[in-house]
Amino acid sequence: MSLPTKRSSTTSSSSSSSAAAAATVNNPMKKAKPHAPLHDAVFDPSSMAIDDDLKPSSNESTAPSRGLVAANLARKKSTPPQPAKKLLIKLHKAKPTLPTNFEEDTWAKLKSAICAIFLKQPDSCDLELLYQAVSDLCLYKMGGNLYQRIEKECEAHISAALQSLVGQSPDLVVFLSLVERCWQDLCDQMLMIRGIALYLDRTYVKQTPNVRSLWDMGLQLFRKHLSLSSEVEHKTVTGLLRMIESERLGEAVDRTLLNHLLKMFTALGIYAESFEKPFLECTSEFYAAEGMKYMQQSDVPDYLKHVETRLQEEHERCLIYLDASTRKPLIATAEKQLLERHIPAILDKGFSMLMDGNRIEDLQRIYSLFSRISALESLRQALSSYIRKTGQGIVMDEEKEKDMVSSLLDFKASLDTIWEASFFKNEAFSNTIKEAFEHLINLRQNRPAELIAKFLDEKLRAGNKGTSEEELEGMLDKVLVLFRFIQGKDVFEAFYKKDLAKRLLLGKSASIDAEKSMISKLKTECGSQFTNKLEGMFKDIELSREINDSFKQSSQARSKLPSGIEMSVHVLTTGYWPTYPPMDVRHPHELNVYQDIFKEFYLSKYSGRRLMWQNSLGHCVLKAEFPKGKKELAVSLFQTVVLMLFNDAEKLSFQDIKDSTSIEDKELRRTLQSLACGKVRVLQKFPKSRDVEDNDSFVFNEGFTAPLYRIKVNAIQLKETVEENTSTTERVFQDRQYQIDAAIVRIMKTRKVLSHTLLITELFQQLKFPIKPADLKKRIESLIDREYLERDKSNPQIYNYLA
């Protein structure tokens, strides 16, 4: 049985057809009357509009219309046109009658066909005749009865089909296949019935409010009897849930079967209530249990991979057989049970491990997963805690503080890589890194600033073999990042200036370009006031080079300098350079002569200036003759003075050397230790030991040998001493006191009267170094004692400025 492809129309007689056509012409807004047989029609020829050429003559008898047309065609040219007359067709007023039992007989044919469709049996009636039968019933206003009869017939068959599923196979997959077959049969059957009754759908259904199409009527009946047959519906939903659970457990299932049945639920309009709701509940229970189990059994990286896989699987289910509307609540349910419930456990158990191991991919995964559940703030806080805890271990470890800066640089580089590759350059995470670093680097108030300055000294000092200019420049940029976090930049400045002075004066700088580049970077960061003294040091070095060249060309140098000695002098501006404690030493005669001649030259050129010799910074190159060969010794001025004593003596006691050189006791012991107890032993000490004692004696080491011609004897002045560090730090603190005093006076001079709280607040805003309120209070008391301020007599918490 096939559906009609073309609607056929039939007429009972030619006269009825003409009548219908004429009625349509005269009243085009009215529908055509039903084409039932018409037996009586009265024609009025006088009123028919006929062309005069076609009008018969008075002596001609009435002939069939075909003959009339033929006769008049021959006379067309000779007969002049006449006015047209109207043709009226008068229908007989008697109402047409239908055959007896027309409706019942027609329905019997249709019912037989519908039953055959539901029973999957052949039917002798042609589809085109069935279609015409439905059309005839509709034309005679019998569509309502027809619709109800079709509905009743469909309901009987649909109810029977669903009842047949009751008590079927206990195997849920087999049962689901039966349900699918039942549903597929209904769809096919309703399509065939709709094909036969298409005219009913297009006329009666459309014209009548609140009447479903035949297809929707079939769905409504299936939905109704499925709900009445609760066993079938419950068993179907249970089977679907079991299949999906089996698939989650790794078993292969018939996804096509799932797809068809879930589409059935959607078509019936019961997907959300009958399936989706219990499905999401089962999903929640499944993943709640799985999440707890896997968190206990797996490490965090494996757990995160599992979660990622599960979420992808659920997404694929939505694409393959679940309704699209389920995707959002389904994914949210899985995320809640697998991720949200375990955020603290994931972070506590695995975040530090991932960070320590620089696990870029795993950290990227945790970031992506946490971003899905709006939990990035928890991840950010975990990052902050990790940086502070790990950084504190680096900064507070005094035993390894010499490696503090390099460790911090490695730590920062690791964090930057993770931020870029794993956290997708999230701005909030970048700020977290900065805040946490600023916190940890200032845990030890001044020591990190000092160590950063010393780290730069190490990198900028000559002797760093294998480091290119580009690598050195990159290192300076990295250190500058740490410098930005330092609160006490004045401490850094003090130590950096002291180390820079030694590099410049002792010729130990690896690259003057790198030195100037670093100062330029510091200037950009802190302004010209921060670097003007450092820039002044370079100007002094360049000016000293010009002065020495001029001195060598002067008449004093050519006529008065002793032969065999070359001396280069650095003339330093006191305000630019660190403060060096004066250290006395008795120079050899030759050096005294050289100094006097240079002083005479300099003062003659720059009158009104005063020269003070800084002996602790001097260095020399001595030519020494050993029995096993001649050598050049690069030594400090103090080492030079001691060694030259052995030109006139073979053996000297500690006291003899002290009396002859006038070098301060500690400095002398350090100098002798470098000459007799270090790697290069040009003197021998008796008795042998690591420390220099009062009763020790020293002799020239005639057995000294070395593979190199020029030998550097432990440049002692490059090594920092505890006293120097303490002195530098104390000077910084003293400078801070001056800055605090100046800030207090400046504020009070402007405000005249101010409360203690407001004064402290303004001081914190103006001062660029860390300071405690107690220290500020001490400086306020000091200014009150010196009568710069006074307490208000009525309120001791208010200060008055004293002009």
ZAMARGU-4260 file (C-alpha; in steps of 0.2 Angstrom, whole numbers, plus 5000, padded with zeros to 4 digits):
<rodrens>
0) 5000/5000/5000 | 5007/5017/4995 | 5003/5035/4998 | 4994/5045/4984 | 5006/5057/4975
5) 4993/5067/4966 | 4975/5072/4971 | 4962/5066/4958 | 4946/5076/4954 | 4930/5068/4946
10) 4914/5075/4939 | 4898/5067/4936 | 4893/5076/4920 | 4899/5090/4909 | 4884/5100/4914
15) 4889/5100/4932 | 4907/5105/4928 | 4901/5120/4918 | 4889/5125/4932 | 4903/5125/4945
20) 4914/5135/4933 | 4901/5148/4930 | 4897/5150/4949 | 4915/5153/4952 | 4917/5167/4939
25) 4901/5176/4945 | 4906/5175/4964 | 4925/5173/4965 | 4925/5175/4984 | 4914/5160/4988
30) 4920/5142/4988 | 4914/5130/4975 | 4899/5120/4979 | 4902/5101/4982 | 4903/5092/4966
35) 4888/5081/4968 | 4878/5076/4953 | 4866/5090/4947 | 4851/5083/4937 | 4841/5099/4933
40) 4848/5115/4926 | 4838/5129/4916 | 4848/5139/4903 | 4843/5156/4897 | 4851/5159/4880
45) 4845/5177/4879 | 4856/5181/4894 | 4872/5172/4888 | 4886/5183/4882 | 4891/5177/4865
50) 4901/5185/4851 | 4890/5191/4837 | 4901/5182/4825 | 4896/5166/4835 | 4877/5171/4837
55) 4865/5161/4825 | 4854/5169/4813 | 4835/5170/4816 | 4831/5157/4802 | 4844/5145/4808
60) 4838/5131/4821 | 4847/5129/4837 | 4862/5117/4834 | 4875/5110/4845 | 4887/5123/4851
65) 4901/5115/4841 | 4892/5117/4825 | 4887/5135/4829 | 4905/5140/4832 | 4910/5132/4815
70) 4896/5141/4805 | 4900/5158/4813 | 4918/5157/4810 | 4915/5156/4791 | 4904/5172/4792
75) 4916/5182/4804 | 4923/5194/4791 | 4906/5199/4783 | 4896/5202/4799 | 4899/5218/4808
80) 4902/5216/4827 | 4886/5217/4838 | 4884/5222/4857 | 4888/5207/4868 | 4874/5199/4878
85) 4875/5190/4895 | 4872/5172/4898 | 4863/5167/4914 | 4864/5149/4921 | 4850/5146/4934
90) 4853/5132/4945 | 4838/5121/4951 | 4835/5125/4970 | 4833/5107/4975 | 4847/5101/4987
95) 4857/5087/4980 | 4856/5071/4990 | 4870/5059/4995 | 4869/5040/4993 | 4861/5031/5007
100) 4874/5026/5021 | 4887/5037/5012 | 4897/5041/5028 | 4896/5024/5036 | 4901/5015/5020
105) 4915/5027/5017 | 4921/5025/5035 | 4920/5006/5033 | 4933/5007/5019 | 4944/5018/5029
110) 4943/5008/5045 | 4948/4992/5036 | 4963/5001/5029 | 4968/5008/5046 | 4966/4991/5054
115) 4977/4983/5040 | 4990/4996/5043 | 4991/4993/5062 | 4990/4974/5059 | 5003/4975/5045
120) 4992/4967/5033 | 4988/4970/5015 | 4972/4980/5010 | 4963/4978/4993 | 4958/4996/4993
125) 4969/5008/4982 | 4977/5022/4992 | 4971/5035/4979 | 4953/5029/4982 | 4956/5030/5001
130) 4962/5048/5000 | 4947/5052/4989 | 4936/5045/5002 | 4943/5056/5016 | 4942/5071/5004
135) 4923/5067/5001 | 4919/5066/5019 | 4928/5082/5023 | 4919/5091/5008 | 4902/5086/5016
140) 4907/5092/5033 | 4910/5075/5040 | 4928/5079/5045 | 4924/5080/5064 | 4916/5063/5065
145) 4930/5056/5054 | 4944/5063/5065 | 4936/5056/5081 | 4934/5039/5073 | 4952/5038/5067
150) 4957/5044/5085 | 4947/5030/5093 | 4954/5017/5081 | 4972/5022/5084 | 4970/5023/5102
155) 4963/5005/5103 | 4978/4998/5093 | 4991/5009/5102 | 4984/5003/5119 | 4985/4985/5114
160) 5003/4987/5107 | 5009/4994/5124 | 4999/4982/5134 | 5008/4968/5124 | 5025/4974/5132
165) 5019/4971/5149 | 5028/4956/5157 | 5040/4954/5142 | 5058/4949/5143 | 5067/4952/5160
170) 5083/4956/5150 | 5082/4975/5150 | 5092/4976/5133 | 5080/4964/5125 | 5065/4974/5132
175) 5072/4990/5126 | 5073/4983/5109 | 5055/4978/5110 | 5050/4996/5115 | 5060/5003/5101
180) 5051/4991/5089 | 5034/4996/5096 | 5039/5015/5094 | 5046/5013/5077 | 5030/5004/5071
185) 5019/5018/5078 | 5029/5031/5069 | 5028/5021/5052 | 5009/5018/5055 | 5005/5035/5059
190) 5014/5042/5044 | 5004/5030/5033 | 4987/5035/5041 | 4992/5053/5039 | 4996/5050/5021
195) 4978/5043/5018 | 4970/5057/5029 | 4981/5071/5023 | 4966/5081/5017 | 4958/5080/5034
200) 4975/5087/5042 | 4975/5101/5029 | 4957/5106/5031 | 4947/5101/5046 | 4962/5101/5058
205) 4969/5118/5052 | 4952/5126/5053 | 4947/5119/5070 | 4955/5126/5086 | 4963/5115/5099
210) 4963/5100/5087 | 4980/5091/5085 | 4987/5085/5069 | 4985/5066/5066 | 5004/5064/5070
215) 5003/5074/5086 | 4987/5064/5090 | 4996/5048/5088 | 5010/5054/5099 | 4998/5060/5113
220) 4989/5043/5113 | 5006/5034/5114 | 5011/5046/5128 | 4994/5043/5137 | 4995/5024/5137
225) 5013/5023/5141 | 5010/5033/5157 | 4995/5022/5160 | 5006/5007/5158 | 5018/5012/5172
230) 5028/4995/5172 | 5033/4998/5154 | 5038/5016/5157 | 5048/5012/5173 | 5056/4997/5165
235) 5061/5008/5150 | 5069/5021/5160 | 5077/5009/5171 | 5084/5000/5156 | 5091/5016/5149
240) 5099/5021/5165 | 5107/5004/5167 | 5114/5004/5149 | 5122/5021/5152 | 5129/5016/5169
245) 5136/5000/5160 | 5144/5011/5147 | 5152/5022/5161 | 5160/5006/5168 | 5168/5002/5152
250) 5156/4990/5144 | 5151/4992/5125 | 5132/4996/5123 | 5120/4999/5108 | 5121/5017/5106
255) 5109/5017/5092 | 5096/5009/5103 | 5099/5023/5116 | 5098/5036/5103 | 5081/5030/5096
260) 5073/5028/5113 | 5079/5045/5120 | 5072/5053/5104 | 5056/5044/5108 | 5055/5052/5125
265) 5059/5069/5117 | 5046/5067/5104 | 5033/5062/5117 | 5038/5077/5127 | 5042/5067/5143
270) 5061/5068/5141 | 5064/5080/5155 | 5052/5073/5168 | 5053/5055/5165 | 5071/5052/5160
275) 5082/5068/5162 | 5078/5070/5181 | 5082/5052/5186 | 5096/5052/5174 | 5105/5067/5183
280) 5101/5059/5200 | 5110/5043/5195 | 5124/5053/5187 | 5126/5063/5203 | 5127/5047/5214
285) 5138/5038/5202 | 5151/5052/5201 | 5150/5056/5220 | 5155/5038/5224 | 5168/5037/5210
290) 5176/5054/5215 | 5178/5048/5233 | 5186/5032/5228 | 5198/5039/5215 | 5203/5053/5227
295) 5209/5040/5239 | 5217/5029/5227 | 5225/5041/5215 | 5238/5055/5215 | 5231/5072/5209
300) 5239/5072/5192 | 5230/5055/5188 | 5214/5060/5196 | 5214/5076/5185 | 5216/5066/5170
305) 5202/5055/5175 | 5191/5070/5178 | 5195/5077/5161 | 5192/5060/5152 | 5175/5059/5161
310) 5169/5076/5156 | 5174/5073/5138 | 5164/5056/5139 | 5149/5065/5145 | 5150/5078/5132
315) 5151/5064/5118 | 5135/5056/5126 | 5126/5073/5123 | 5132/5073/5105 | 5128/5054/5101
320) 5112/5050/5110 | 5107/5062/5124 | 5096/5077/5120 | 5106/5093/5118 | 5097/5101/5133
325) 5104/5089/5145 | 5122/5094/5141 | 5123/5109/5153 | 5115/5101/5168 | 5124/5085/5165
330) 5142/5093/5164 | 5137/5103/5179 | 5133/5088/5189 | 5149/5079/5184 | 5159/5094/5188
335) 5151/5096/5205 | 5154/5078/5211 | 5171/5076/5203 | 5179/5094/5205 | 5169/5106/5217
340) 5167/5093/5231 | 5186/5090/5230 | 5194/5107/5228 | 5202/5108/5245 | 5208/5090/5244
345) 5215/5092/5226 | 5225/5108/5231 | 5231/5101/5248 | 5236/5085/5241 | 5244/5089/5225
350) 5246/5108/5221 | 5263/5110/5229 | 5269/5094/5221 | 5264/5100/5204 | 5273/5117/5207
355) 5289/5109/5214 | 5290/5097/5199 | 5286/5111/5187 | 5272/5100/5179 | 5267/5112/5166
360) 5254/5101/5158 | 5246/5095/5174 | 5245/5113/5180 | 5237/5118/5164 | 5224/5105/5167
365) 5220/5110/5184 | 5218/5128/5179 | 5207/5123/5164 | 5196/5112/5176 | 5195/5125/5190
370) 5190/5138/5177 | 5175/5128/5172 | 5168/5128/5190 | 5173/5146/5194 | 5186/5140/5206
375) 5201/5150/5200 | 5201/5161/5216 | 5204/5145/5226 | 5219/5141/5214 | 5225/5159/5215
380) 5225/5158/5234 | 5234/5141/5234 | 5247/5149/5222 | 5250/5163/5234 | 5252/5152/5249
385) 5264/5141/5239 | 5275/5156/5234 | 5275/5163/5252 | 5280/5146/5260 | 5293/5141/5247
390) 5300/5158/5246 | 5301/5159/5265 | 5311/5143/5265 | 5324/5151/5253 | 5325/5168/5261
395) 5325/5163/5279 | 5339/5149/5277 | 5354/5158/5284 | 5365/5143/5280 | 5362/5144/5262
400) 5360/5163/5260 | 5374/5165/5249 | 5363/5155/5236 | 5348/5165/5240 | 5348/5177/5225
405) 5351/5163/5212 | 5338/5152/5221 | 5325/5166/5220 | 5329/5169/5202 | 5327/5151/5198
410) 5310/5151/5208 | 5304/5167/5199 | 5309/5160/5182 | 5299/5144/5186 | 5284/5154/5191
415) 5284/5165/5176 | 5285/5149/5165 | 5270/5142/5174 | 5261/5158/5173 | 5263/5159/5155
420) 5261/5141/5149 | 5249/5134/5162 | 5239/5149/5169 | 5237/5157/5152 | 5244/5174/5157
425) 5230/5177/5169 | 5232/5195/5176 | 5226/5191/5193 | 5238/5177/5195 | 5252/5188/5189
430) 5248/5201/5202 | 5247/5186/5215 | 5265/5181/5210 | 5271/5199/5212 | 5262/5202/5229
435) 5269/5185/5236 | 5286/5189/5230 | 5286/5206/5238 | 5281/5198/5254 | 5294/5185/5255
440) 5309/5195/5249 | 5306/5207/5263 | 5304/5194/5277 | 5322/5198/5282 | 5321/5217/5281
445) 5338/5221/5274 | 5348/5206/5271 | 5340/5201/5254 | 5344/5219/5247 | 5362/5217/5253
450) 5363/5200/5245 | 5356/5206/5228 | 5369/5219/5228 | 5383/5206/5231 | 5375/5194/5218
455) 5377/5208/5205 | 5395/5212/5211 | 5399/5193/5208 | 5391/5194/5190 | 5399/5211/5185
460) 5416/5207/5192 | 5430/5201/5180 | 5433/5182/5180 | 5415/5176/5174 | 5422/5166/5160
465) 5409/5159/5147 | 5397/5173/5150 | 5392/5183/5134 | 5387/5201/5134 | 5369/5195/5130
470) 5368/5183/5144 | 5375/5196/5156 | 5362/5208/5150 | 5348/5195/5152 | 5354/5191/5170
475) 5354/5210/5174 | 5336/5211/5169 | 5331/5196/5180 | 5340/5203/5195 | 5331/5220/5192
480) 5314/5211/5194 | 5320/5206/5212 | 5326/5223/5215 | 5308/5230/5211 | 5301/5220/5226
485) 5314/5227/5239 | 5307/5239/5251 | 5324/5245/5258 | 5332/5251/5242 | 5343/5262/5251
490) 5352/5246/5258 | 5354/5240/5241 | 5361/5257/5235 | 5374/5257/5249 | 5381/5240/5246
495) 5380/5241/5227 | 5390/5258/5228 | 5403/5250/5239 | 5405/5235/5228 | 5405/5246/5212
500) 5419/5257/5219 | 5430/5241/5222 | 5427/5235/5204 | 5431/5252/5197 | 5446/5256/5208
505) 5454/5239/5207 | 5450/5236/5188 | 5440/5221/5191 | 5424/5225/5181 | 5420/5213/5168
510) 5412/5225/5156 | 5411/5244/5158 | 5396/5243/5146 | 5387/5231/5157 | 5391/5242/5172
515) 5383/5257/5163 | 5368/5247/5157 | 5364/5242/5175 | 5365/5260/5181 | 5354/5265/5167
520) 5341/5252/5172 | 5342/5258/5190 | 5339/5275/5184 | 5324/5270/5175 | 5317/5261/5190
525) 5321/5274/5203 | 5325/5290/5195 | 5341/5300/5193 | 5342/5305/5211 | 5345/5286/5215
530) 5360/5285/5203 | 5368/5302/5202 | 5382/5296/5214 | 5385/5280/5204 | 5386/5291/5188
535) 5398/5302/5197 | 5409/5288/5201 | 5411/5284/5182 | 5415/5302/5179 | 5429/5302/5192
540) 5436/5287/5184 | 5436/5295/5167 | 5443/5311/5173 | 5457/5302/5183 | 5462/5294/5167
545) 5464/5311/5159 | 5474/5317/5174 | 5486/5303/5174 | 5489/5305/5156 | 5492/5324/5159
550) 5503/5319/5174 | 5515/5308/5164 | 5517/5322/5151 | 5521/5335/5165 | 5538/5342/5169
555) 5537/5335/5187 | 5535/5318/5181 | 5549/5318/5168 | 5561/5326/5179 | 5558/5320/5197
560) 5550/5303/5197 | 5561/5288/5202 | 5565/5276/5189 | 5558/5258/5189 | 5541/5263/5196
565) 5524/5267/5187 | 5510/5273/5197 | 5492/5277/5192 | 5481/5288/5204 | 5462/5288/5205
570) 5456/5305/5211 | 5439/5303/5219 | 5426/5316/5224 | 5421/5312/5242 | 5402/5314/5240
575) 5401/5301/5226 | 5411/5287/5234 | 5408/5276/5249 | 5416/5282/5266 | 5432/5273/5269
580) 5439/5273/5286 | 5457/5280/5286 | 5470/5267/5288 | 5488/5272/5291 | 5503/5263/5283
585) 5521/5267/5282 | 5525/5268/5263 | 5542/5263/5256 | 5552/5278/5252 | 5549/5276/5233
590) 5531/5277/5235 | 5532/5292/5246 | 5542/5301/5233 | 5529/5297/5220 | 5515/5303/5230
595) 5523/5319/5234 | 5527/5323/5216 | 5509/5319/5210 | 5502/5330/5224 | 5512/5344/5219
600) 5506/5342/5201 | 5488/5340/5205 | 5487/5355/5217 | 5496/5366/5204 | 5482/5362/5192
605) 5467/5362/5204 | 5471/5375/5217 | 5461/5375/5233 | 5458/5356/5234 | 5464/5344/5247
610) 5470/5326/5243 | 5468/5312/5256 | 5476/5295/5251 | 5465/5280/5254 | 5478/5266/5257
615) 5465/5252/5259 | 5461/5253/5241 | 5478/5253/5233 | 5485/5239/5224 | 5502/5235/5215
620) 5511/5223/5204 | 5528/5218/5211 | 5542/5210/5202 | 5550/5196/5212 | 5565/5185/5210
625) 5564/5168/5216 | 5578/5155/5215 | 5567/5145/5203 | 5562/5160/5192 | 5556/5177/5191
630) 5537/5181/5194 | 5525/5196/5195 | 5514/5197/5210 | 5498/5206/5209 | 5495/5212/5227
635) 5487/5225/5238 | 5496/5240/5245 | 5497/5232/5262 | 5504/5216/5255 | 5516/5227/5245
640) 5523/5236/5260 | 5525/5219/5270 | 5534/5210/5255 | 5546/5225/5252 | 5553/5223/5270
645) 5561/5206/5265 | 5572/5216/5252 | 5582/5220/5268 | 5579/5206/5280 | 5578/5187/5278
650) 5567/5184/5294 | 5555/5195/5303 | 5544/5193/5318 | 5526/5198/5318 | 5530/5212/5330
655) 5545/5218/5318 | 5533/5219/5303 | 5520/5228/5314 | 5532/5241/5320 | 5539/5244/5302
660) 5523/5245/5293 | 5511/5253/5306 | 5497/5243/5299 | 5482/5241/5310 | 5483/5224/5320
665) 5468/5215/5312 | 5472/5221/5294 | 5491/5216/5297 | 5486/5198/5303 | 5474/5196/5288
670) 5488/5202/5276 | 5501/5190/5283 | 5488/5176/5282 | 5485/5179/5264 | 5504/5179/5260
675) 5509/5164/5271 | 5494/5153/5273 | 5484/5155/5257 | 5486/5146/5240 | 5500/5157/5235
680) 5513/5156/5249 | 5527/5169/5245 | 5531/5169/5263 | 5534/5155/5276 | 5527/5156/5293
685) 5534/5148/5309 | 5526/5139/5317 | 5514/5133/5304 | 5496/5136/5307 | 5480/5144/5300
690) 5480/5159/5311 | 5494/5172/5314 | 5499/5174/5332 | 5510/5187/5341 | 5525/5175/5342
695) 5525/5170/5324 | 5540/5174/5312 | 5541/5175/5294 | 5554/5171/5280 | 5555/5174/5261
700) 5549/5157/5253 | 5564/5154/5242 | 5556/5137/5236 | 5541/5146/5229 | 5536/5140/5212
705) 5521/5142/5201 | 5517/5138/5182 | 5511/5156/5178 | 5522/5171/5177 | 5510/5184/5184
710) 5501/5178/5200 | 5487/5186/5209 | 5489/5184/5228 | 5472/5183/5236 | 5465/5200/5233
715) 5460/5202/5251 | 5451/5219/5248 | 5438/5211/5237 | 5433/5200/5252 | 5419/5207/5263
720) 5423/5208/5281 | 5410/5207/5295 | 5415/5224/5301 | 5413/5232/5284 | 5395/5225/5282
725) 5391/5231/5299 | 5398/5248/5296 | 5388/5249/5279 | 5372/5244/5287 | 5375/5257/5301
730) 5377/5271/5289 | 5361/5266/5280 | 5352/5267/5297 | 5360/5283/5301 | 5355/5290/5284
735) 5337/5284/5287 | 5336/5294/5304 | 5341/5310/5294 | 5328/5306/5281 | 5314/5303/5295
740) 5319/5319/5304 | 5318/5329/5288 | 5301/5322/5283 | 5294/5325/5301 | 5300/5343/5300
745) 5294/5345/5282 | 5277/5339/5286 | 5275/5349/5302 | 5281/5365/5294 | 5267/5363/5281
750) 5253/5358/5293 | 5259/5367/5309 | 5247/5357/5320 | 5245/5338/5318 | 5239/5323/5328
755) 5251/5309/5331 | 5240/5297/5320 | 5240/5308/5305 | 5258/5312/5306 | 5263/5293/5307
760) 5251/5290/5292 | 5260/5304/5281 | 5277/5298/5286 | 5273/5280/5280 | 5267/5288/5263
765) 5283/5298/5261 | 5296/5287/5267 | 5303/5274/5254 | 5310/5261/5266 | 5302/5250/5279
770) 5301/5258/5296 | 5292/5253/5312 | 5280/5265/5321 | 5291/5263/5337 | 5306/5270/5327
775) 5296/5284/5321 | 5290/5288/5338 | 5308/5289/5344 | 5313/5301/5331 | 5298/5312/5335
780) 5304/5312/5354 | 5321/5317/5348 | 5314/5332/5338 | 5304/5337/5353 | 5320/5336/5364
785) 5328/5347/5351 | 5314/5359/5351 | 5308/5357/5333 | 5291/5351/5340 | 5281/5352/5356
790) 5266/5343/5362 | 5250/5352/5364 | 5246/5357/5382 | 5228/5352/5381 | 5230/5336/5371
795) 5247/5326/5371 | 5242/5317/5355 | 5244/5333/5345 | 5260/5341/5340 | 5264/5359/5337
800) 5278/5365/5325 | 5290/5377/5333 | 5297/5389/5321
</rodrens>
